[in-house]
Amino acid sequence: MKIGVDLIEIERVRRALARHGESFKERCFTEAERAYCDSKPNPPQHYAGRFAAKEAVGKALGCGVHFTWKEIEVRGRPKPGVYLSGRTARFAEKIGAARIELSMTHARELAAAVAVVVE
């Protein structure tokens, strides 16, 4: 079992969205993730949660930032799940990752995620 955790300030994501807009969204999030986040009353909060989740998954897999953002997709409600594609999926298979458990949370100023890779 391997664990990854990430914590991010929602304001940091809010600034990235204001500064880079669609290019930030398209670089880091899948179409389905963008549709979900943009449908919420406070999109930066949800983008921050998914950003933290992607970082946590990368850390738990041990590939850090050597993945493409959109190769880790957060899916599902109420319990979020992880869908991997591309190089990240191949890496996960190579290291014997059977499944990835994900927990996400956010408060007024922070979003956090914990990912557990079960081998």
Backbone as JSON Lines, residues from 0, in Angstrom:
{"i":0,"aa":"M","n":[0.85,-1.17,0.0],"ca":[0.0,0.0,0.0],"c":[0.9,1.24,0.0]}
{"i":1,"aa":"K","n":[0.49,2.23,-0.79],"ca":[1.22,3.49,-0.85],"c":[0.22,4.63,-0.68]}
{"i":2,"aa":"I","n":[0.65,5.67,0.02],"ca":[-0.25,6.79,0.33],"c":[0.33,8.1,-0.21]}
{"i":3,"aa":"G","n":[-0.54,8.95,-0.74],"ca":[-0.17,10.29,-1.17],"c":[-1.17,11.28,-0.61]}
{"i":4,"aa":"V","n":[-0.71,12.45,-0.24],"ca":[-1.6,13.48,0.3],"c":[-1.21,14.82,-0.3]}
{"i":5,"aa":"D","n":[-2.2,15.69,-0.47],"ca":[-1.92,17.04,-0.96],"c":[-2.92,18.01,-0.36]}
{"i":6,"aa":"L","n":[-2.44,19.22,-0.12],"ca":[-3.24,20.3,0.44],"c":[-2.96,21.54,-0.39]}
{"i":7,"aa":"I","n":[-4.01,22.25,-0.77],"ca":[-3.82,23.45,-1.61],"c":[-4.77,24.55,-1.14]}
{"i":8,"aa":"E","n":[-4.29,25.78,-1.24],"ca":[-5.13,26.93,-0.94],"c":[-6.08,27.17,-2.11]}
{"i":9,"aa":"I","n":[-7.34,27.28,-1.84],"ca":[-8.34,27.5,-2.89],"c":[-8.07,28.83,-3.6]}
{"i":10,"aa":"E","n":[-7.6,29.82,-2.86],"ca":[-7.3,31.13,-3.46],"c":[-6.23,31.02,-4.54]}
{"i":11,"aa":"R","n":[-5.27,30.13,-4.36],"ca":[-4.23,29.92,-5.37],"c":[-4.85,29.43,-6.68]}
{"i":12,"aa":"V","n":[-5.81,28.53,-6.58],"ca":[-6.48,28.02,-7.77],"c":[-7.38,29.11,-8.36]}
{"i":13,"aa":"R","n":[-8.03,29.87,-7.51],"ca":[-8.88,30.98,-7.98],"c":[-8.04,31.97,-8.81]}
{"i":14,"aa":"R","n":[-6.82,32.28,-8.32],"ca":[-5.93,33.19,-9.06],"c":[-5.49,32.57,-10.39]}
{"i":15,"aa":"A","n":[-5.18,31.29,-10.39],"ca":[-4.77,30.61,-11.64],"c":[-5.91,30.63,-12.65]}
{"i":16,"aa":"L","n":[-7.13,30.43,-12.18],"ca":[-8.29,30.47,-13.07],"c":[-8.49,31.88,-13.63]}
{"i":17,"aa":"A","n":[-8.31,32.89,-12.78],"ca":[-8.48,34.27,-13.23],"c":[-7.38,34.67,-14.2]}
{"i":18,"aa":"R","n":[-6.17,34.25,-13.93],"ca":[-5.01,34.64,-14.75],"c":[-4.93,33.86,-16.06]}
{"i":19,"aa":"H","n":[-5.2,32.56,-16.01],"ca":[-4.99,31.71,-17.18],"c":[-6.28,31.14,-17.77]}
{"i":20,"aa":"G","n":[-7.37,31.29,-17.07],"ca":[-8.69,30.89,-17.57],"c":[-8.75,29.52,-18.19]}
{"i":21,"aa":"E","n":[-9.25,29.48,-19.41],"ca":[-9.5,28.21,-20.1],"c":[-8.22,27.4,-20.34]}
{"i":22,"aa":"S","n":[-7.09,28.08,-20.56],"ca":[-5.86,27.32,-20.82],"c":[-5.45,26.5,-19.59]}
{"i":23,"aa":"F","n":[-5.63,27.06,-18.4],"ca":[-5.34,26.32,-17.16],"c":[-6.29,25.12,-17.04]}
{"i":24,"aa":"K","n":[-7.57,25.38,-17.25],"ca":[-8.56,24.3,-17.16],"c":[-8.27,23.19,-18.15]}
{"i":25,"aa":"E","n":[-8.0,23.56,-19.4],"ca":[-7.79,22.56,-20.45],"c":[-6.48,21.79,-20.25]}
{"i":26,"aa":"R","n":[-5.49,22.42,-19.66],"ca":[-4.2,21.75,-19.44],"c":[-4.3,20.73,-18.3]}
{"i":27,"aa":"C","n":[-5.1,21.04,-17.28],"ca":[-5.09,20.24,-16.05],"c":[-6.3,19.34,-15.84]}
{"i":28,"aa":"F","n":[-7.4,19.6,-16.52],"ca":[-8.64,18.89,-16.21],"c":[-9.31,18.36,-17.47]}
{"i":29,"aa":"T","n":[-9.93,17.19,-17.34],"ca":[-10.64,16.61,-18.47],"c":[-11.93,17.39,-18.72]}
{"i":30,"aa":"E","n":[-12.53,17.14,-19.85],"ca":[-13.79,17.81,-20.18],"c":[-14.86,17.54,-19.13]}
{"i":31,"aa":"A","n":[-14.94,16.28,-18.68],"ca":[-15.94,15.92,-17.67],"c":[-15.66,16.63,-16.34]}
{"i":32,"aa":"E","n":[-14.4,16.74,-15.96],"ca":[-14.06,17.44,-14.72],"c":[-14.41,18.92,-14.82]}
{"i":33,"aa":"R","n":[-14.13,19.52,-15.97],"ca":[-14.45,20.94,-16.16],"c":[-15.97,21.16,-16.1]}
{"i":34,"aa":"A","n":[-16.71,20.27,-16.73],"ca":[-18.18,20.4,-16.7],"c":[-18.7,20.3,-15.27]}
{"i":35,"aa":"Y","n":[-18.17,19.36,-14.51],"ca":[-18.59,19.2,-13.12],"c":[-18.27,20.46,-12.31]}
{"i":36,"aa":"C","n":[-17.02,20.88,-12.34],"ca":[-16.59,22.03,-11.53],"c":[-17.34,23.31,-11.92]}
{"i":37,"aa":"D","n":[-17.49,23.53,-13.23],"ca":[-18.16,24.74,-13.7],"c":[-19.65,24.76,-13.38]}
{"i":38,"aa":"S","n":[-20.22,23.59,-13.07],"ca":[-21.65,23.53,-12.74],"c":[-21.91,23.89,-11.28]}
{"i":39,"aa":"K","n":[-20.87,24.04,-10.5],"ca":[-21.02,24.3,-9.07],"c":[-21.04,25.8,-8.78]}
{"i":40,"aa":"P","n":[-21.66,26.2,-7.66],"ca":[-21.72,27.63,-7.31],"c":[-20.34,28.25,-7.06]}
{"i":41,"aa":"N","n":[-19.37,27.44,-6.6],"ca":[-18.03,27.94,-6.31],"c":[-17.0,27.07,-7.05]}
{"i":42,"aa":"P","n":[-16.88,27.23,-8.37],"ca":[-15.99,26.36,-9.15],"c":[-14.55,26.26,-8.63]}
{"i":43,"aa":"P","n":[-13.9,27.36,-8.18],"ca":[-12.51,27.22,-7.73],"c":[-12.34,26.2,-6.61]}
{"i":44,"aa":"Q","n":[-13.32,26.1,-5.74],"ca":[-13.27,25.13,-4.65],"c":[-13.18,23.71,-5.19]}
{"i":45,"aa":"H","n":[-13.95,23.43,-6.22],"ca":[-13.98,22.08,-6.8],"c":[-12.77,21.81,-7.68]}
{"i":46,"aa":"Y","n":[-12.31,22.83,-8.4],"ca":[-11.07,22.67,-9.16],"c":[-9.91,22.4,-8.2]}
{"i":47,"aa":"A","n":[-9.87,23.1,-7.08],"ca":[-8.8,22.91,-6.1],"c":[-8.82,21.48,-5.54]}
{"i":48,"aa":"G","n":[-10.0,20.97,-5.25],"ca":[-10.1,19.6,-4.75],"c":[-9.57,18.59,-5.75]}
{"i":49,"aa":"R","n":[-9.9,18.78,-7.0],"ca":[-9.42,17.86,-8.04],"c":[-7.91,18.03,-8.29]}
{"i":50,"aa":"F","n":[-7.44,19.25,-8.2],"ca":[-6.01,19.49,-8.35],"c":[-5.25,18.75,-7.24]}
{"i":51,"aa":"A","n":[-5.72,18.9,-6.0],"ca":[-5.11,18.21,-4.87],"c":[-5.18,16.69,-5.05]}
{"i":52,"aa":"A","n":[-6.3,16.21,-5.58],"ca":[-6.46,14.77,-5.79],"c":[-5.44,14.24,-6.8]}
{"i":53,"aa":"K","n":[-5.24,14.97,-7.87],"ca":[-4.28,14.55,-8.9],"c":[-2.86,14.51,-8.32]}
{"i":54,"aa":"E","n":[-2.52,15.53,-7.52],"ca":[-1.21,15.56,-6.87],"c":[-1.07,14.37,-5.91]}
{"i":55,"aa":"A","n":[-2.11,14.11,-5.12],"ca":[-2.06,13.0,-4.16],"c":[-1.9,11.66,-4.87]}
{"i":56,"aa":"V","n":[-2.61,11.48,-5.97],"ca":[-2.51,10.23,-6.74],"c":[-1.09,10.09,-7.3]}
{"i":57,"aa":"G","n":[-0.54,11.16,-7.87],"ca":[0.82,11.12,-8.39],"c":[1.83,10.75,-7.32]}
{"i":58,"aa":"K","n":[1.66,11.31,-6.13],"ca":[2.55,11.0,-5.02],"c":[2.4,9.54,-4.58]}
{"i":59,"aa":"A","n":[1.16,9.07,-4.49],"ca":[0.93,7.69,-4.06],"c":[1.49,6.69,-5.07]}
{"i":60,"aa":"L","n":[1.38,7.01,-6.34],"ca":[1.93,6.13,-7.37],"c":[3.45,6.18,-7.4]}
{"i":61,"aa":"G","n":[4.02,7.27,-6.89],"ca":[5.46,7.42,-6.9],"c":[5.99,8.0,-8.19]}
{"i":62,"aa":"C","n":[5.09,8.57,-9.0],"ca":[5.54,9.17,-10.25],"c":[5.55,10.69,-10.15]}
{"i":63,"aa":"G","n":[5.13,11.24,-9.01],"ca":[5.19,12.68,-8.79],"c":[4.6,13.47,-9.94]}
{"i":64,"aa":"V","n":[5.36,14.45,-10.42],"ca":[4.86,15.31,-11.48],"c":[5.17,14.75,-12.87]}
{"i":65,"aa":"H","n":[5.57,13.5,-12.94],"ca":[5.9,12.91,-14.24],"c":[4.67,12.32,-14.92]}
{"i":66,"aa":"F","n":[3.52,12.85,-14.62],"ca":[2.29,12.43,-15.29],"c":[1.7,13.63,-16.0]}
{"i":67,"aa":"T","n":[0.8,13.36,-16.89],"ca":[0.07,14.47,-17.5],"c":[-1.19,14.64,-16.68]}
{"i":68,"aa":"W","n":[-1.53,15.88,-16.41],"ca":[-2.66,16.18,-15.53],"c":[-3.93,15.45,-15.92]}
{"i":69,"aa":"K","n":[-4.22,15.42,-17.2],"ca":[-5.49,14.84,-17.64],"c":[-5.47,13.31,-17.68]}
{"i":70,"aa":"E","n":[-4.31,12.7,-17.41],"ca":[-4.25,11.24,-17.33],"c":[-4.75,10.71,-15.99]}
{"i":71,"aa":"I","n":[-4.97,11.6,-15.05],"ca":[-5.59,11.26,-13.77],"c":[-6.91,12.01,-13.72]}
{"i":72,"aa":"E","n":[-8.0,11.27,-13.8],"ca":[-9.33,11.91,-13.8],"c":[-10.1,11.5,-12.56]}
{"i":73,"aa":"V","n":[-10.67,12.49,-11.89],"ca":[-11.52,12.23,-10.73],"c":[-12.94,12.08,-11.24]}
{"i":74,"aa":"R","n":[-13.54,10.94,-10.91],"ca":[-14.89,10.64,-11.37],"c":[-15.77,10.23,-10.19]}
{"i":75,"aa":"G","n":[-17.06,10.46,-10.37],"ca":[-18.05,9.9,-9.46],"c":[-18.41,10.76,-8.27]}
{"i":76,"aa":"R","n":[-19.58,10.55,-7.81],"ca":[-20.14,11.16,-6.62],"c":[-21.09,10.15,-6.01]}
{"i":77,"aa":"P","n":[-21.29,10.03,-4.74],"ca":[-20.68,10.89,-3.73],"c":[-19.24,10.49,-3.4]}
{"i":78,"aa":"K","n":[-18.86,9.23,-3.6],"ca":[-17.47,8.83,-3.35],"c":[-16.68,8.98,-4.63]}
{"i":79,"aa":"P","n":[-15.67,9.84,-4.61],"ca":[-14.88,10.02,-5.83],"c":[-14.0,8.81,-6.13]}
{"i":80,"aa":"G","n":[-13.82,8.57,-7.4],"ca":[-12.95,7.5,-7.85],"c":[-11.91,8.07,-8.79]}
{"i":81,"aa":"V","n":[-10.95,7.23,-9.16],"ca":[-9.85,7.67,-10.01],"c":[-9.83,6.82,-11.28]}
{"i":82,"aa":"Y","n":[-9.75,7.48,-12.42],"ca":[-9.58,6.82,-13.7],"c":[-8.25,7.26,-14.27]}
{"i":83,"aa":"L","n":[-7.4,6.29,-14.61],"ca":[-6.08,6.59,-15.18],"c":[-6.06,6.26,-16.66]}
{"i":84,"aa":"S","n":[-5.27,7.02,-17.41],"ca":[-5.09,6.74,-18.83],"c":[-3.64,7.01,-19.21]}
{"i":85,"aa":"G","n":[-3.27,6.69,-20.44],"ca":[-1.95,7.01,-20.98],"c":[-0.79,6.44,-20.19]}
{"i":86,"aa":"R","n":[0.29,7.23,-20.13],"ca":[1.51,6.81,-19.43],"c":[1.25,6.52,-17.96]}
{"i":87,"aa":"T","n":[0.36,7.29,-17.34],"ca":[0.09,7.1,-15.92],"c":[-0.56,5.74,-15.68]}
{"i":88,"aa":"A","n":[-1.47,5.35,-16.55],"ca":[-2.11,4.03,-16.42],"c":[-1.07,2.92,-16.61]}
{"i":89,"aa":"R","n":[-0.2,3.09,-17.59],"ca":[0.85,2.08,-17.83],"c":[1.8,1.99,-16.64]}
{"i":90,"aa":"F","n":[2.14,3.14,-16.06],"ca":[3.02,3.15,-14.89],"c":[2.34,2.43,-13.72]}
{"i":91,"aa":"A","n":[1.07,2.73,-13.48],"ca":[0.32,2.1,-12.39],"c":[0.28,0.58,-12.57]}
{"i":92,"aa":"E","n":[0.07,0.14,-13.79],"ca":[0.06,-1.3,-14.07],"c":[1.44,-1.9,-13.81]}
{"i":93,"aa":"K","n":[2.47,-1.2,-14.22],"ca":[3.85,-1.68,-14.05],"c":[4.21,-1.88,-12.57]}
{"i":94,"aa":"I","n":[3.74,-0.98,-11.71],"ca":[4.06,-1.09,-10.29],"c":[3.06,-1.97,-9.53]}
{"i":95,"aa":"G","n":[2.07,-2.5,-10.23],"ca":[1.13,-3.42,-9.61],"c":[0.02,-2.77,-8.81]}
{"i":96,"aa":"A","n":[-0.36,-1.56,-9.19],"ca":[-1.45,-0.87,-8.5],"c":[-2.77,-1.51,-8.91]}
{"i":97,"aa":"A","n":[-3.41,-2.2,-7.97],"ca":[-4.67,-2.88,-8.26],"c":[-5.83,-1.89,-8.3]}
{"i":98,"aa":"R","n":[-5.84,-0.94,-7.36],"ca":[-6.87,0.1,-7.34],"c":[-6.37,1.29,-6.55]}
{"i":99,"aa":"I","n":[-7.06,2.41,-6.7],"ca":[-6.7,3.63,-5.98],"c":[-7.94,4.13,-5.25]}
{"i":100,"aa":"E","n":[-7.82,4.25,-3.94],"ca":[-8.88,4.82,-3.12],"c":[-8.57,6.31,-2.96]}
{"i":101,"aa":"L","n":[-9.61,7.13,-3.0],"ca":[-9.43,8.58,-2.95],"c":[-10.42,9.21,-1.98]}
{"i":102,"aa":"S","n":[-9.92,10.13,-1.18],"ca":[-10.78,10.93,-0.31],"c":[-10.41,12.4,-0.52]}
{"i":103,"aa":"M","n":[-11.43,13.23,-0.68],"ca":[-11.23,14.66,-0.92],"c":[-12.08,15.45,0.07]}
{"i":104,"aa":"T","n":[-11.58,16.64,0.43],"ca":[-12.35,17.51,1.3],"c":[-11.96,18.96,1.03]}
{"i":105,"aa":"H","n":[-12.82,19.87,1.42],"ca":[-12.47,21.28,1.32],"c":[-13.19,22.06,2.41]}
{"i":106,"aa":"A","n":[-12.55,23.14,2.8],"ca":[-13.12,24.09,3.75],"c":[-13.15,25.44,3.05]}
{"i":107,"aa":"R","n":[-13.35,26.48,3.78],"ca":[-13.45,27.81,3.17],"c":[-12.18,28.19,2.4]}
{"i":108,"aa":"E","n":[-11.0,27.85,2.93],"ca":[-9.74,28.31,2.32],"c":[-8.86,27.21,1.75]}
{"i":109,"aa":"L","n":[-9.11,25.96,2.12],"ca":[-8.22,24.87,1.73],"c":[-8.97,23.7,1.12]}
{"i":110,"aa":"A","n":[-8.3,23.01,0.23],"ca":[-8.8,21.74,-0.31],"c":[-7.69,20.71,-0.09]}
{"i":111,"aa":"A","n":[-8.1,19.48,0.21],"ca":[-7.12,18.43,0.49],"c":[-7.6,17.12,-0.14]}
{"i":112,"aa":"A","n":[-6.64,16.25,-0.37],"ca":[-6.96,14.93,-0.9],"c":[-5.94,13.91,-0.37]}
{"i":113,"aa":"V","n":[-6.42,12.69,-0.16],"ca":[-5.58,11.58,0.23],"c":[-5.87,10.45,-0.76]}
{"i":114,"aa":"A","n":[-4.8,9.89,-1.31],"ca":[-4.94,8.76,-2.23],"c":[-4.18,7.57,-1.66]}
{"i":115,"aa":"V","n":[-4.81,6.4,-1.76],"ca":[-4.18,5.16,-1.3],"c":[-4.15,4.21,-2.49]}
{"i":116,"aa":"V","n":[-2.94,3.81,-2.85],"ca":[-2.76,2.83,-3.91],"c":[-2.69,1.46,-3.27]}
{"i":117,"aa":"V","n":[-3.62,0.61,-3.62],"ca":[-3.66,-0.75,-3.1],"c":[-3.01,-1.65,-4.14]}
{"i":118,"aa":"E","n":[-2.01,-2.4,-3.69],"ca":[-1.26,-3.27,-4.61],"c":[-1.81,-4.68,-4.59]}
